[in-house]
């Protein structure tokens, strides 16, 4: 069983940067496609970014493209989300997710993912 634990959330000002990290425990981390989703109050959980098992392919929501960067370190069982030029609309709980079966075409669908972290709050003030 894979367990995911997010860290790095907090309260920042608009325009600031923040890095989220997700630590994975359990076997076969390098076999999992990994992603970040976010959920604002009263809204659905939305795709943010995903990275393939070997880290070579990244996928981004249009709303964060050019501002956020997803990366992974398979040696450390960790996936990161570097967030830049943050906006108040980025405020949400951010979740890390892992998928046993991962292809680029379905990476944006939360149903793809088998494992989820508990989430970390990011608040961006104007």
Secondary structure, DSSP 8 states (H G I E B T S, - for coil): --EEEEE--EEEETT--EEEEEEEESS-GGGSEEEEEEE-TTS-EEEEEEE-TTS--EEE-TTTTTTEEEEEETTTTEEEEEE-S--GGG-EEEEEEEESS--GGGTT-GGG-SEE---EEEEEE-
